[in-house]
């Protein structure tokens, strides 16, 4: 967060890859690792939900438990993230 951006001719090209990670105090690689981890967990939760749809006795709370856990982790990150979508 206290990092100073280097002024380079590549900055306009790098911005889409680095602006948001920097806004939450992470490097591109750190942010990619966190995002991939959440994505993998969401895929697992989605698969559990699909199996649950077919056989309701299986994975009764797996997807909702995973989502609650991820939500708590994101909230615990201290509101570091600023929504950088246009118009917000």
N, C-alpha and C positions, 0 to 999 in steps of 0.2 A: 504494500500500500504506500510506503514511503519511497518506493523506487522511482528513480528519475528516468524518463524515457530518453533514449538516444535519438538525436536528430539525424536521420539517414535518408537518402533518397528512396530507400525501400519501405519507409514507414507507411505510406499509403497502401502498399500491397500487404503489409504485415498486420495492419490494424484489425481486419476481420478475424484474425487468428489470435491476436494478443490483447486487444482492448478489454474484453470481458474477463479473461483469466487474471489480468492485472487488477481489474476492479474488485476482485475477490481475494487478492493477495496471493495469487498462484502464478507459476510459470505456465506456459502452454502445455508442457509435458505433465506437470502436476495436475492441471485441470483435466487433461485428457484422461489420465489414470482414474481420477475421481468419477468423471462422467461415464467412462467405460464400465467402471464398477457398478454404478447405479443402473446402467443399461442392462448389464448381465443379470443383475438381481431382478429387474423388472421382467426380463425375458423368462427367467425361472418362475416368477410369480404368475406370469401369463400362462405358461405351460401348466402349472398347477391348477389354475382356474379352468383351463380347457378340460383337463382330466376330471376335475370336480364336476363340470357340467355334464360329462358323460356318465360318471359314477359318483353321485352325490355323497356317498359314504367316505370317499377319499379326499384328502387335502381340504378339509372343511374350513379351515381358517388360514391356510398357508399364504394365500395371496393377500388377504387383508392384514395379516400379521406383518408381512414383508413391507407393505405400503406404510403401515403405521410406524414401523422401525425406521424406514428411510425418511419419512416426514420428520420424525423426532431428530434424526441426525442432521437433517438440513436446517431445522430450526435452531439446533444447538450450535451451528456454525456462526451464530451471533448476528444474523442479519447482515453479514458482510456483503452479500450479493446485492448489486443494484440491477434492477431490470433495465436492460439496455435496448429493449425493443423500441422501434420508432413509435412515437405517439403515446408512450406510457410515461 
